[in-house]
Amino acid sequence: MKPDTCIQGKVMIALLAAGESRRFGGVKLAQFLTNDDLASDDLIANDLASAPAESKPVESNQAASQTPTTLIGHQFHALSEVAARLGASLCVITGAHHEAVADCLPPSAKLVHNPDWQGGLGHSIAAAAKEARAQRAETLLIALGDQLLLGADDYLGLFRARARANTRVCAYYELTLGAPALFHFDDYEALSNLSGDRGAKVLLSRRYQEGSLIAMAMEDASVDIDTRSQLMAYLARSKAGA
């Protein structure tokens, strides 16, 4: 059953997972969300520093594809629940670490490879918009693979906040507009032309100034994972609060 939302037409959800994770020093999205697994990886990280990221132990092909224990698996699980609630389609935009990300997801997951991932976040959003247009989706939800504090209720909240079917909604945190964000098909052309690492912030600001975007306070969206130390700090806080 659909929640109390304003939806017309098809909805597509795009989970962006194409980045290189350069600051992390490994395949960030394939990290397990347990202290033990991360610690084991750290112990041998120096020995593997020159090896391809896909060969590191936390990116193995074990049964992680069946359970949302990795960072990307955690987000995929949450968005799968959203897709089921809304009758939406869900795809994962991959790039630098396509195989490692795929190994963390169910075999049935729809993957869309972004060949221009090196160009930055904008190219991944463009790939998502092109896929949404190909699916003739009226609404596109853009979500990031490393916002691990966000759950299904947060994403559904964006849909509940809509006043009209053609209204955009995005997260507002740390005095900025950002992902996750709901777009309307009228935005697809602009999104398809994005490039670089700026993402869609300029478009979001323009829609807000036009009065066609709702900014929803979402402080948890400010928490993302860029470095190994950030992930370890998050895991330590989670363990302490358990």
MIDOSE-1310 file (N, C-alpha, C; in nm, 2 decimals, decimal comma, always signed):
residues 242
mkpd	+0,08/-0,12/+0,00/+0,00/+0,00/+0,00/+0,09/+0,12/+0,00; +0,05/+0,22/-0,08/+0,13/+0,34/-0,09/+0,10/+0,43/+0,03; +0,20/+0,50/+0,08/+0,18/+0,59/+0,19/+0,11/+0,71/+0,14; +0,07/+0,80/+0,23/+0,00/+0,92/+0,19/+0,10/+1,02/+0,12
tciq	+0,11/+1,00/-0,01/+0,20/+1,08/-0,09/+0,13/+1,14/-0,21; +0,19/+1,23/-0,27/+0,14/+1,29/-0,39/+0,22/+1,24/-0,51; +0,17/+1,14/-0,57/+0,24/+1,07/-0,68/+0,15/+1,05/-0,80; +0,20/+1,09/-0,92/+0,13/+1,06/-1,04/+0,24/+1,00/-1,14
gkvm	+0,20/+0,90/-1,20/+0,29/+0,83/-1,30/+0,39/+0,75/-1,23; +0,49/+0,71/-1,31/+0,59/+0,61/-1,26/+0,70/+0,69/-1,18; +0,75/+0,62/-1,09/+0,86/+0,67/-1,00/+0,99/+0,58/-1,02; +1,10/+0,64/-1,04/+1,23/+0,57/-1,05/+1,32/+0,62/-0,94
iall	+1,39/+0,53/-0,87/+1,48/+0,56/-0,77/+1,62/+0,53/-0,82; +1,71/+0,62/-0,81/+1,85/+0,60/-0,85/+1,94/+0,61/-0,73; +2,02/+0,51/-0,70/+2,11/+0,51/-0,59/+2,25/+0,52/-0,66; +2,32/+0,64/-0,63/+2,44/+0,67/-0,69/+2,56/+0,60/-0,62
aage	+2,63/+0,52/-0,70/+2,74/+0,44/-0,64/+2,86/+0,43/-0,74; +2,89/+0,54/-0,80/+2,99/+0,54/-0,91/+3,12/+0,59/-0,88; +3,14/+0,65/-0,76/+3,26/+0,72/-0,72/+3,38/+0,64/-0,70; +3,50/+0,70/-0,71/+3,63/+0,63/-0,70/+3,67/+0,60/-0,56
srrf	+3,61/+0,68/-0,46/+3,65/+0,66/-0,32/+3,79/+0,69/-0,29; +3,85/+0,79/-0,36/+3,99/+0,81/-0,35/+4,03/+0,85/-0,21; +3,96/+0,93/-0,14/+3,99/+0,97/+0,00/+3,98/+0,85/+0,10; +3,90/+0,75/+0,06/+3,88/+0,64/+0,15/+4,00/+0,54/+0,14
ggvk	+4,06/+0,53/+0,02/+4,17/+0,44/+0,01/+4,12/+0,29/-0,01; +4,01/+0,27/-0,08/+3,95/+0,14/-0,10/+3,81/+0,16/-0,16; +3,74/+0,05/-0,17/+3,61/+0,06/-0,22/+3,51/+0,09/-0,11; +3,49/+0,21/-0,08/+3,42/+0,26/+0,03/+3,28/+0,19/+0,05
laqf	+3,21/+0,18/-0,06/+3,07/+0,13/-0,05/+3,06/-0,02/-0,03; +3,17/-0,09/-0,04/+3,17/-0,23/-0,02/+3,22/-0,27/+0,12; +3,24/-0,17/+0,21/+3,29/-0,19/+0,34/+3,17/-0,25/+0,43; +3,21/-0,35/+0,51/+3,11/-0,41/+0,60/+3,09/-0,31/+0,72
ltnd	+2,97/-0,31/+0,76/+2,93/-0,22/+0,87/+2,94/-0,28/+1,01; +3,06/-0,34/+1,03/+3,09/-0,39/+1,16/+3,24/-0,36/+1,19; +3,27/-0,33/+1,32/+3,40/-0,30/+1,36/+3,50/-0,40/+1,33; +3,46/-0,53/+1,35/+3,56/-0,64/+1,33/+3,61/-0,65/+1,19
dlas	+3,51/-0,64/+1,09/+3,55/-0,65/+0,95/+3,64/-0,54/+0,91; +3,61/-0,41/+0,96/+3,69/-0,30/+0,92/+3,83/-0,31/+0,98; +3,83/-0,35/+1,11/+3,96/-0,36/+1,18/+4,05/-0,46/+1,11; +3,99/-0,58/+1,06/+4,07/-0,68/+0,99/+4,13/-0,62/+0,87
ddli	+4,05/-0,54/+0,80/+4,10/-0,48/+0,68/+4,21/-0,38/+0,70; +4,20/-0,30/+0,81/+4,31/-0,21/+0,85/+4,44/-0,28/+0,88; +4,43/-0,40/+0,94/+4,56/-0,47/+0,98/+4,64/-0,50/+0,86; +4,58/-0,53/+0,75/+4,66/-0,57/+0,63/+4,65/-0,47/+0,52
andl	+4,60/-0,35/+0,55/+4,59/-0,24/+0,45/+4,72/-0,21/+0,39; +4,82/-0,20/+0,47/+4,96/-0,16/+0,42/+5,01/-0,26/+0,32; +4,98/-0,39/+0,34/+5,03/-0,49/+0,25/+4,96/-0,49/+0,12; +4,84/-0,43/+0,12/+4,76/-0,43/-0,01/+4,75/-0,30/-0,07
asap	+4,83/-0,20/-0,02/+4,82/-0,06/-0,07/+4,84/-0,05/-0,22; +4,92/-0,14/-0,28/+4,95/-0,13/-0,42/+4,86/-0,22/-0,50; +4,77/-0,29/-0,44/+4,68/-0,39/-0,51/+4,56/-0,31/-0,56; +4,49/-0,36/-0,66/+4,37/-0,30/-0,71/+4,26/-0,31/-0,60
aesk	+4,18/-0,20/-0,59/+4,09/-0,19/-0,48/+3,99/-0,31/-0,47; +3,96/-0,37/-0,59/+3,87/-0,48/-0,59/+3,92/-0,61/-0,53; +4,05/-0,61/-0,51/+4,11/-0,74/-0,45/+4,12/-0,74/-0,30; +4,08/-0,63/-0,23/+4,08/-0,62/-0,09/+3,98/-0,71/-0,03
pves	+4,01/-0,76/+0,09/+3,92/-0,87/+0,15/+3,78/-0,82/+0,17; +3,75/-0,70/+0,20/+3,61/-0,66/+0,23/+3,53/-0,65/+0,11; +3,59/-0,66/-0,01/+3,52/-0,66/-0,13/+3,50/-0,80/-0,19; +3,51/-0,91/-0,11/+3,50/-1,04/-0,16/+3,36/-1,08/-0,21
nqaa	+3,35/-1,19/-0,27/+3,22/-1,23/-0,33/+3,13/-1,32/-0,23; +3,17/-1,32/-0,11/+3,09/-1,40/-0,01/+2,95/-1,36/-0,01; +2,87/-1,42/+0,08/+2,72/-1,40/+0,08/+2,67/-1,26/+0,11; +2,76/-1,16/+0,10/+2,72/-1,02/+0,13/+2,61/-0,98/+0,03
sqtp	+2,60/-1,05/-0,09/+2,50/-1,01/-0,19/+2,36/-1,05/-0,14; +2,35/-1,13/-0,03/+2,23/-1,18/+0,02/+2,18/-1,10/+0,14; +2,27/-1,01/+0,20/+2,23/-0,94/+0,32/+2,29/-0,80/+0,32; +2,21/-0,70/+0,37/+2,26/-0,56/+0,36/+2,36/-0,53/+0,47
ttli	+2,48/-0,59/+0,47/+2,58/-0,57/+0,57/+2,68/-0,47/+0,53; +2,69/-0,44/+0,40/+2,78/-0,34/+0,35/+2,72/-0,20/+0,34; +2,80/-0,10/+0,33/+2,74/+0,04/+0,32/+2,64/+0,05/+0,20; +2,68/+0,00/+0,08/+2,59/+0,01/-0,03/+2,47/-0,09/-0,01
ghqf	+2,50/-0,20/+0,05/+2,39/-0,30/+0,07/+2,28/-0,24/+0,17; +2,33/-0,17/+0,27/+2,25/-0,10/+0,37/+2,15/+0,00/+0,30; +2,21/+0,08/+0,21/+2,13/+0,18/+0,14/+2,03/+0,11/+0,04; +2,08/+0,01/-0,03/+2,00/-0,06/-0,12/+1,88/-0,12/-0,05
hals	+1,90/-0,18/+0,06/+1,79/-0,24/+0,14/+1,69/-0,14/+0,18; +1,73/-0,02/+0,22/+1,63/+0,08/+0,26/+1,55/+0,13/+0,14; +1,62/+0,15/+0,03/+1,55/+0,20/-0,09/+1,47/+0,09/-0,16; +1,50/-0,03/-0,14/+1,42/-0,14/-0,19/+1,28/-0,14/-0,12
evaa	+1,28/-0,11/+0,01/+1,16/-0,10/+0,09/+1,08/+0,02/+0,04; +1,14/+0,13/+0,01/+1,07/+0,25/-0,05/+1,01/+0,21/-0,19; +1,09/+0,15/-0,27/+1,04/+0,11/-0,40/+0,92/+0,02/-0,39; +0,92/-0,08/-0,30/+0,81/-0,17/-0,28/+0,69/-0,09/-0,23
rlga	+0,70/+0,00/-0,14/+0,59/+0,08/-0,09/+0,53/+0,17/-0,20; +0,61/+0,22/-0,29/+0,56/+0,31/-0,39/+0,53/+0,25/-0,53; +0,57/+0,12/-0,54/+0,56/+0,06/-0,67/+0,65/+0,12/-0,77; +0,77/+0,16/-0,72/+0,87/+0,23/-0,80/+0,98/+0,13/-0,85
slcv	+1,06/+0,17/-0,95/+1,17/+0,09/-0,99/+1,30/+0,15/-0,92; +1,39/+0,06/-0,90/+1,52/+0,10/-0,83/+1,64/+0,06/-0,92; +1,73/+0,15/-0,94/+1,85/+0,11/-1,01/+1,97/+0,17/-0,94; +2,09/+0,11/-0,96/+2,21/+0,16/-0,90/+2,30/+0,20/-1,01
itga	+2,35/+0,33/-0,99/+2,44/+0,39/-1,09/+2,58/+0,35/-1,05; +2,65/+0,27/-1,12/+2,78/+0,23/-1,09/+2,89/+0,30/-1,18; +3,01/+0,28/-1,14/+3,12/+0,34/-1,22/+3,25/+0,28/-1,19; +3,33/+0,35/-1,11/+3,47/+0,31/-1,08/+3,49/+0,17/-1,03
hhea	+3,40/+0,12/-0,94/+3,41/-0,01/-0,88/+3,28/-0,09/-0,91; +3,25/-0,10/-1,04/+3,13/-0,17/-1,08/+3,12/-0,31/-1,02; +3,22/-0,39/-1,04/+3,21/-0,53/-0,99/+3,20/-0,54/-0,84; +3,28/-0,46/-0,77/+3,28/-0,47/-0,62/+3,14/-0,43/-0,57
vadc	+3,08/-0,33/-0,63/+2,95/-0,28/-0,58/+2,85/-0,39/-0,62; +2,86/-0,44/-0,74/+2,76/-0,55/-0,78/+2,77/-0,67/-0,69; +2,89/-0,70/-0,64/+2,90/-0,82/-0,55/+2,83/-0,80/-0,42; +2,80/-0,68/-0,38/+2,74/-0,65/-0,25/+2,59/-0,65/-0,26
lpps	+2,53/-0,66/-0,38/+2,39/-0,65/-0,41/+2,33/-0,78/-0,46; +2,20/-0,79/-0,44/+2,13/-0,91/-0,49/+2,15/-0,93/-0,64; +2,15/-1,05/-0,69/+2,17/-1,07/-0,84/+2,06/-1,00/-0,92; +1,94/-0,98/-0,86/+1,83/-0,92/-0,93/+1,84/-0,76/-0,94
aklv	+1,94/-0,70/-0,87/+1,95/-0,56/-0,87/+1,98/-0,51/-1,01; +1,91/-0,40/-1,04/+1,93/-0,34/-1,18/+2,05/-0,24/-1,16; +2,15/-0,26/-1,25/+2,27/-0,18/-1,24/+2,28/-0,10/-1,37; +2,31/+0,03/-1,36/+2,34/+0,11/-1,48/+2,48/+0,17/-1,47
hnpd	+2,57/+0,12/-1,56/+2,70/+0,17/-1,55/+2,72/+0,31/-1,61; +2,79/+0,39/-1,54/+2,82/+0,53/-1,59/+2,96/+0,53/-1,64; +2,98/+0,53/-1,78/+3,12/+0,52/-1,83/+3,19/+0,65/-1,81; +3,12/+0,76/-1,77/+3,19/+0,89/-1,75/+3,21/+0,92/-1,60
wqgg	+3,22/+0,81/-1,52/+3,22/+0,83/-1,38/+3,34/+0,92/-1,33; +3,45/+0,92/-1,41/+3,56/+1,00/-1,38/+3,53/+1,15/-1,38; +3,43/+1,19/-1,46/+3,39/+1,33/-1,47/+3,33/+1,39/-1,35; +3,29/+1,30/-1,25/+3,23/+1,35/-1,13/+3,09/+1,32/-1,11
lghs	+3,03/+1,37/-0,99/+2,90/+1,34/-0,95/+2,79/+1,38/-1,06; +2,82/+1,49/-1,12/+2,72/+1,54/-1,22/+2,69/+1,44/-1,33; +2,80/+1,36/-1,37/+2,78/+1,26/-1,48/+2,69/+1,14/-1,43; +2,70/+1,11/-1,30/+2,62/+1,00/-1,25/+2,47/+1,05/-1,24
iaaa	+2,45/+1,17/-1,20/+2,31/+1,22/-1,20/+2,26/+1,22/-1,34; +2,34/+1,26/-1,44/+2,30/+1,27/-1,58/+2,26/+1,13/-1,62; +2,34/+1,03/-1,58/+2,31/+0,89/-1,62/+2,18/+0,84/-1,56; +2,15/+0,89/-1,44/+2,02/+0,85/-1,37/+1,91/+0,92/-1,44
akea	+1,92/+1,05/-1,48/+1,82/+1,12/-1,55/+1,79/+1,06/-1,69; +1,89/+1,01/-1,76/+1,87/+0,95/-1,89/+1,80/+0,82/-1,87; +1,83/+0,74/-1,77/+1,76/+0,62/-1,74/+1,61/+0,64/-1,70; +1,59/+0,75/-1,62/+1,45/+0,78/-1,59/+1,37/+0,82/-1,71
raqr	+1,43/+0,89/-1,80/+1,36/+0,93/-1,92/+1,33/+0,81/-2,01; +1,43/+0,72/-2,01/+1,41/+0,59/-2,09/+1,30/+0,51/-2,03; +1,28/+0,51/-1,90/+1,17/+0,44/-1,83/+1,04/+0,52/-1,83; +1,05/+0,64/-1,88/+0,93/+0,73/-1,88/+0,87/+0,75/-1,74
aetl	+0,97/+0,76/-1,65/+0,93/+0,79/-1,51/+0,90/+0,94/-1,50; +0,79/+0,97/-1,43/+0,75/+1,11/-1,40/+0,83/+1,17/-1,29; +0,87/+1,09/-1,19/+0,95/+1,13/-1,08/+1,08/+1,05/-1,06; +1,18/+1,12/-1,03/+1,31/+1,06/-1,01/+1,36/+1,10/-0,87
lial	+1,39/+1,00/-0,79/+1,45/+1,02/-0,66/+1,60/+0,99/-0,67; +1,69/+1,09/-0,64/+1,83/+1,07/-0,64/+1,88/+1,05/-0,49; +1,94/+0,94/-0,47/+2,00/+0,90/-0,34/+2,14/+0,87/-0,35; +2,22/+0,90/-0,24/+2,36/+0,87/-0,24/+2,39/+0,74/-0,16
gdql	+2,50/+0,67/-0,21/+2,53/+0,54/-0,14/+2,59/+0,55/-0,01; +2,64/+0,67/+0,03/+2,71/+0,68/+0,16/+2,64/+0,76/+0,27; +2,51/+0,79/+0,25/+2,44/+0,86/+0,36/+2,38/+0,76/+0,45; +2,46/+0,69/+0,53/+2,42/+0,57/+0,60/+2,32/+0,59/+0,71
llga	+2,30/+0,71/+0,75/+2,20/+0,74/+0,86/+2,06/+0,74/+0,81; +2,04/+0,75/+0,68/+1,91/+0,76/+0,62/+1,84/+0,63/+0,60; +1,71/+0,62/+0,64/+1,64/+0,50/+0,62/+1,51/+0,52/+0,54; +1,44/+0,41/+0,52/+1,32/+0,42/+0,44/+1,22/+0,53/+0,47
ddyl	+1,20/+0,56/+0,60/+1,11/+0,66/+0,64/+1,16/+0,80/+0,60; +1,29/+0,82/+0,60/+1,34/+0,95/+0,55/+1,31/+0,97/+0,40; +1,34/+0,87/+0,32/+1,31/+0,88/+0,18/+1,16/+0,90/+0,15; +1,08/+0,82/+0,22/+0,93/+0,83/+0,21/+0,88/+0,97/+0,25
glfr	+0,95/+1,03/+0,35/+0,92/+1,17/+0,39/+0,93/+1,27/+0,28; +1,02/+1,25/+0,19/+1,03/+1,34/+0,07/+0,90/+1,34/-0,01; +0,85/+1,22/-0,03/+0,72/+1,21/-0,11/+0,60/+1,26/-0,03; +0,60/+1,24/+0,10/+0,49/+1,29/+0,18/+0,49/+1,45/+0,18
arar	+0,61/+1,51/+0,17/+0,62/+1,65/+0,17/+0,57/+1,72/+0,05; +0,55/+1,64/-0,06/+0,50/+1,70/-0,18/+0,37/+1,77/-0,17; +0,35/+1,89/-0,22/+0,22/+1,95/-0,23/+0,15/+1,92/-0,36; +0,23/+1,91/-0,46/+0,17/+1,87/-0,60/+0,27/+1,77/-0,66
antr	+0,21/+1,70/-0,76/+0,29/+1,59/-0,82/+0,42/+1,65/-0,89; +0,41/+1,78/-0,94/+0,53/+1,83/-1,01/+0,62/+1,92/-0,92; +0,60/+1,90/-0,79/+0,68/+1,97/-0,69/+0,81/+1,89/-0,66; +0,92/+1,96/-0,66/+1,05/+1,90/-0,62/+1,06/+1,91/-0,47
vcay	+1,13/+1,81/-0,41/+1,16/+1,81/-0,27/+1,30/+1,76/-0,25; +1,38/+1,83/-0,16/+1,51/+1,79/-0,14/+1,55/+1,81/+0,01; +1,65/+1,74/+0,05/+1,70/+1,76/+0,19/+1,76/+1,89/+0,21; +1,75/+1,95/+0,33/+1,81/+2,07/+0,37/+1,89/+2,05/+0,50
yelt	+2,02/+2,07/+0,49/+2,10/+2,05/+0,61/+2,23/+2,13/+0,60; +2,28/+2,18/+0,71/+2,40/+2,26/+0,71/+2,39/+2,38/+0,61; +2,27/+2,44/+0,61/+2,24/+2,56/+0,53/+2,26/+2,54/+0,38; +2,23/+2,42/+0,34/+2,25/+2,39/+0,20/+2,14/+2,29/+0,15
lgap	+2,11/+2,30/+0,02/+2,01/+2,21/-0,04/+2,09/+2,09/-0,10; +2,04/+1,97/-0,08/+2,12/+1,86/-0,14/+2,04/+1,73/-0,14; +2,11/+1,62/-0,17/+2,05/+1,49/-0,18/+2,02/+1,43/-0,03; +1,92/+1,35/-0,03/+1,83/+1,30/-0,14/+1,74/+1,40/-0,19
alfh	+1,70/+1,39/-0,31/+1,62/+1,49/-0,38/+1,52/+1,42/-0,48; +1,40/+1,47/-0,48/+1,30/+1,43/-0,58/+1,30/+1,53/-0,69; +1,30/+1,48/-0,81/+1,29/+1,57/-0,93/+1,17/+1,53/-1,02; +1,13/+1,62/-1,10/+1,02/+1,60/-1,19/+1,07/+1,58/-1,33
fddy	+1,00/+1,52/-1,42/+1,05/+1,49/-1,55/+1,09/+1,61/-1,63; +1,03/+1,73/-1,59/+1,07/+1,85/-1,66/+1,21/+1,89/-1,63; +1,27/+1,82/-1,53/+1,41/+1,85/-1,49/+1,51/+1,76/-1,57; +1,46/+1,66/-1,63/+1,55/+1,56/-1,69/+1,65/+1,62/-1,79
eals	+1,61/+1,71/-1,87/+1,70/+1,77/-1,97/+1,82/+1,84/-1,90; +1,79/+1,92/-1,80/+1,89/+1,99/-1,72/+1,98/+1,89/-1,65; +1,92/+1,79/-1,59/+2,00/+1,69/-1,52/+2,09/+1,61/-1,62; +2,04/+1,59/-1,73/+2,12/+1,51/-1,83/+2,24/+1,58/-1,88
nlsg	+2,24/+1,71/-1,86/+2,35/+1,79/-1,91/+2,46/+1,83/-1,80; +2,44/+1,77/-1,68/+2,53/+1,80/-1,57/+2,66/+1,73/-1,60; +2,76/+1,79/-1,54/+2,90/+1,74/-1,54/+2,98/+1,79/-1,42; +3,09/+1,73/-1,40/+3,17/+1,78/-1,29/+3,12/+1,73/-1,15
drga	+3,18/+1,78/-1,04/+3,14/+1,74/-0,91/+3,04/+1,83/-0,84; +2,98/+1,92/-0,91/+2,89/+2,01/-0,85/+2,75/+1,95/-0,82; +2,72/+1,85/-0,90/+2,59/+1,78/-0,88/+2,48/+1,87/-0,93; +2,37/+1,87/-0,86/+2,25/+1,94/-0,90/+2,21/+2,06/-0,81
kvll	+2,31/+2,10/-0,73/+2,28/+2,21/-0,64/+2,23/+2,34/-0,70; +2,29/+2,37/-0,82/+2,25/+2,49/-0,89/+2,10/+2,48/-0,93; +2,06/+2,36/-0,99/+1,93/+2,34/-1,03/+1,83/+2,34/-0,91; +1,87/+2,28/-0,80/+1,79/+2,28/-0,68/+1,76/+2,43/-0,63
srry	+1,87/+2,51/-0,63/+1,86/+2,65/-0,59/+1,76/+2,72/-0,68; +1,77/+2,70/-0,81/+1,69/+2,77/-0,91/+1,54/+2,73/-0,88; +1,51/+2,60/-0,86/+1,38/+2,56/-0,84/+1,32/+2,61/-0,71; +1,41/+2,62/-0,61/+1,36/+2,68/-0,48/+1,33/+2,83/-0,50
qegs	+1,41/+2,90/-0,57/+1,38/+3,04/-0,60/+1,25/+3,06/-0,68; +1,22/+2,96/-0,77/+1,10/+2,97/-0,85/+0,98/+2,93/-0,77; +1,00/+2,87/-0,65/+0,88/+2,83/-0,57/+0,83/+2,69/-0,61; +0,91/+2,62/-0,68/+0,87/+2,48/-0,72/+0,95/+2,37/-0,65
liam	+1,01/+2,41/-0,54/+1,09/+2,31/-0,46/+1,07/+2,33/-0,31; +1,04/+2,22/-0,24/+1,03/+2,22/-0,10/+1,16/+2,17/-0,04; +1,22/+2,25/+0,06/+1,34/+2,21/+0,13/+1,29/+2,15/+0,26; +1,33/+2,02/+0,28/+1,29/+1,95/+0,40/+1,41/+1,93/+0,49
amed	+1,39/+1,98/+0,62/+1,50/+1,96/+0,71/+1,54/+1,82/+0,73; +1,66/+1,78/+0,71/+1,70/+1,64/+0,72/+1,85/+1,64/+0,77; +1,87/+1,66/+0,90/+2,01/+1,67/+0,95/+2,09/+1,54/+0,93; +2,02/+1,43/+0,93/+2,09/+1,30/+0,91/+2,16/+1,29/+0,78
asvd	+2,11/+1,37/+0,68/+2,17/+1,37/+0,55/+2,30/+1,43/+0,54; +2,34/+1,50/+0,65/+2,47/+1,57/+0,65/+2,58/+1,47/+0,68; +2,54/+1,35/+0,73/+2,64/+1,25/+0,76/+2,67/+1,16/+0,64; +2,78/+1,17/+0,59/+2,82/+1,07/+0,48/+2,97/+1,03/+0,52
idtr	+3,01/+0,93/+0,44/+3,14/+0,87/+0,47/+3,24/+0,90/+0,35; +3,34/+0,97/+0,38/+3,44/+1,00/+0,28/+3,58/+0,93/+0,31; +3,60/+0,91/+0,44/+3,73/+0,85/+0,48/+3,72/+0,73/+0,57; +3,82/+0,65/+0,58/+3,82/+0,53/+0,66/+3,80/+0,57/+0,81
sqlm	+3,86/+0,68/+0,85/+3,85/+0,72/+0,99/+3,71/+0,77/+1,02; +3,64/+0,82/+0,92/+3,50/+0,86/+0,95/+3,41/+0,74/+0,97; +3,44/+0,63/+0,89/+3,36/+0,51/+0,90/+3,39/+0,45/+1,04; +3,51/+0,44/+1,08/+3,55/+0,39/+1,21/+3,49/+0,46/+1,32
ayla	+3,48/+0,60/+1,31/+3,42/+0,68/+1,41/+3,27/+0,65/+1,42; +3,21/+0,64/+1,31/+3,06/+0,61/+1,30/+3,04/+0,47/+1,37; +3,12/+0,37/+1,33/+3,10/+0,24/+1,39/+3,12/+0,24/+1,54; +3,22/+0,32/+1,59/+3,24/+0,33/+1,73/+3,12/+0,39/+1,80
rska	+3,07/+0,50/+1,74/+2,95/+0,56/+1,80/+2,83/+0,46/+1,81; +2,81/+0,39/+1,70/+2,70/+0,30/+1,69/+2,72/+0,19/+1,79; +2,84/+0,14/+1,81/+2,86/+0,03/+1,91/+2,84/+0,09/+2,05; +2,88/+0,21/+2,08/+2,86/+0,27/+2,21/+2,71/+0,29/+2,24
ga	+2,64/+0,33/+2,14/+2,50/+0,35/+2,16/+2,41/+0,23/+2,16; +2,47/+0,12/+2,12/+2,39/-0,01/+2,11/+2,35/-0,06/+2,25
